[in-house]
Amino acid sequence: MCSGTEARKHLTAPADPSPAMRPRSPPLPFHRTPRRQIPAACCLLLLLALLPLPPAAAKSSTRAITDNEIREKKNACYADIENGLWGFACRSSATEKENCVLRCASPECYNLIYGGDPLEEGELDYIRGQEYKYCMVKLSLGESLDGVKGSFNYS
């Protein structure tokens, strides 16, 4: 027969149990979870990626905006106006809606061409319409807008 000490040796766990046999410690609460350190180089790269590009580099393109693309932009603006995103004033009349669409499609070109003299009720201004489209083309190419206003003066 075994003595009591010998029996206890057989019942107790071995001194160095295998990893599969070790009891798992309970998971740490969320607020005590160890954080991973983000390398400084990764932070720097992320910061550089988020910096805005210079306007010329951001807008320059090898091809000009097409009439279809201008039409798509305007249609998206019409939808935004109809959904109330531009306020009641833009839906008060057809002329106000057209001014808002032009401002929405290209604020820079709108300010250059129509800025101080928006379309008035019943006004159809073919010359300024052509200048506006020309402005959008020049803007899409990243070119200077100097000389756009007044470039279609038919006197």
C-alpha positions as CSV (number, residue, x, y, z in Angstrom):
1,M,0.0,0.0,0.0
2,C,1.0,3.6,-0.5
3,S,1.6,5.9,2.3
4,G,-0.4,9.1,2.6
5,T,2.5,11.3,1.3
6,E,3.0,9.0,-1.7
7,A,-0.8,9.1,-2.6
8,R,-0.7,12.9,-2.5
9,K,2.1,13.0,-4.9
10,H,0.1,11.1,-7.4
11,L,-3.0,13.4,-7.0
12,T,-1.2,16.8,-7.3
13,A,-0.4,18.3,-10.6
14,P,3.1,18.0,-12.0
15,A,5.5,20.9,-11.2
16,D,5.6,22.3,-14.8
17,P,2.3,21.5,-16.6
18,S,2.3,21.7,-20.4
19,P,0.8,25.0,-21.9
20,A,-2.4,23.2,-22.9
21,M,-2.9,22.1,-19.3
22,R,-2.3,25.5,-17.7
23,P,-5.4,27.3,-16.6
24,R,-6.1,30.4,-18.7
25,S,-6.2,33.7,-16.9
26,P,-9.5,35.6,-17.3
27,P,-9.4,38.3,-20.0
28,L,-8.6,41.8,-18.9
29,P,-11.5,44.3,-18.8
30,F,-11.6,46.5,-21.9
31,H,-10.2,49.6,-20.2
32,R,-7.2,47.6,-19.0
33,T,-6.3,46.0,-22.3
34,P,-2.7,46.7,-23.2
35,R,-2.4,49.1,-26.1
36,R,-0.2,48.5,-29.1
37,Q,2.3,51.2,-29.8
38,I,2.1,52.8,-33.3
39,P,5.5,53.5,-34.7
40,A,6.2,57.1,-35.3
41,A,7.0,56.6,-38.9
42,C,3.5,55.3,-39.5
43,C,2.0,58.4,-37.8
44,L,4.2,60.6,-40.0
45,L,3.1,58.9,-43.2
46,L,-0.6,59.1,-42.2
47,L,-0.2,62.8,-41.4
48,L,1.5,63.5,-44.8
49,A,-1.2,61.6,-46.6
50,L,-3.9,63.8,-45.0
51,L,-2.3,67.1,-45.8
52,P,-4.1,68.9,-48.6
53,L,-2.4,69.1,-52.0
54,P,-1.7,72.5,-53.6
55,P,-4.6,73.6,-55.7
56,A,-2.8,73.3,-59.0
57,A,-1.7,69.7,-58.3
58,A,-5.0,68.7,-56.9
59,K,-7.1,69.9,-59.8
60,S,-4.9,69.5,-62.8
61,S,-5.9,66.9,-65.3
62,T,-4.8,65.8,-68.8
63,R,-8.3,66.2,-70.2
64,A,-11.0,68.8,-70.0
65,I,-14.4,68.3,-68.3
66,T,-16.9,67.2,-70.9
67,D,-20.4,68.7,-71.5
68,N,-21.8,65.4,-70.2
69,E,-19.8,65.7,-67.0
70,I,-21.0,69.3,-66.6
71,R,-24.6,68.2,-67.1
72,E,-24.2,65.4,-64.6
73,K,-22.8,67.9,-62.0
74,K,-25.7,70.2,-62.6
75,N,-28.2,67.3,-62.3
76,A,-26.7,66.3,-59.0
77,C,-27.1,69.9,-57.9
78,Y,-30.7,70.0,-59.0
79,A,-31.4,66.9,-56.9
80,D,-29.7,68.5,-53.9
81,I,-31.8,71.6,-54.3
82,E,-35.0,69.7,-54.7
83,N,-34.1,67.7,-51.5
84,G,-33.8,71.0,-49.6
85,L,-30.1,70.9,-49.0
86,W,-29.7,74.5,-50.3
87,G,-32.6,76.0,-48.4
88,F,-35.9,77.5,-49.5
89,A,-34.5,80.5,-51.4
90,C,-33.1,78.2,-54.0
91,R,-36.5,76.7,-54.6
92,S,-38.5,79.9,-54.6
93,S,-38.3,80.4,-58.4
94,A,-36.8,78.9,-61.5
95,T,-34.2,81.7,-61.8
96,E,-33.2,81.3,-58.2
97,K,-32.9,77.6,-58.7
98,E,-30.7,78.1,-61.7
99,N,-28.4,80.6,-59.8
100,C,-28.1,78.0,-57.0
101,V,-27.3,75.2,-59.5
102,L,-24.6,77.2,-61.1
103,R,-23.2,78.1,-57.7
104,C,-23.3,74.4,-56.6
105,A,-21.7,73.1,-59.7
106,S,-18.7,75.5,-59.5
107,P,-18.6,78.2,-56.8
108,E,-15.4,79.6,-58.2
109,C,-16.8,80.0,-61.8
110,Y,-20.1,81.3,-60.5
111,N,-18.4,84.0,-58.5
112,L,-16.2,84.9,-61.4
113,I,-18.9,85.1,-64.0
114,Y,-22.1,85.9,-62.1
115,G,-20.8,87.0,-58.8
116,G,-22.1,90.6,-58.6
117,D,-24.8,90.2,-61.2
118,P,-26.8,87.0,-60.8
119,L,-29.4,85.9,-63.4
120,E,-32.7,87.8,-63.1
121,E,-36.2,86.6,-63.6
122,G,-36.7,85.6,-67.2
123,E,-33.1,86.4,-68.2
124,L,-31.3,84.1,-70.6
125,D,-27.7,85.1,-70.9
126,Y,-26.0,83.0,-73.6
127,I,-22.7,84.8,-73.4
128,R,-22.3,84.4,-69.6
129,G,-23.4,80.7,-70.0
130,Q,-20.6,80.1,-72.5
131,E,-18.1,81.9,-70.2
132,Y,-19.2,79.7,-67.3
133,K,-18.7,76.5,-69.2
134,Y,-15.3,77.8,-70.4
135,C,-14.4,78.6,-66.8
136,M,-15.3,75.0,-65.8
137,V,-13.1,73.6,-68.6
138,K,-10.1,75.8,-67.6
139,L,-10.6,74.9,-63.9
140,S,-10.7,71.2,-64.7
141,L,-7.4,71.5,-66.5
142,G,-5.9,73.4,-63.6
143,E,-5.3,76.5,-65.8
144,S,-5.5,80.1,-64.8
145,L,-8.9,81.7,-65.0
146,D,-7.5,85.0,-66.1
147,G,-9.2,86.3,-69.2
148,V,-12.3,84.0,-68.9
149,K,-14.7,86.8,-68.1
150,G,-15.3,88.8,-71.2
151,S,-13.8,86.1,-73.5
152,F,-17.1,85.6,-75.4
153,N,-18.1,89.3,-75.8
154,Y,-20.1,89.5,-79.0
155,S,-20.6,93.2,-79.7
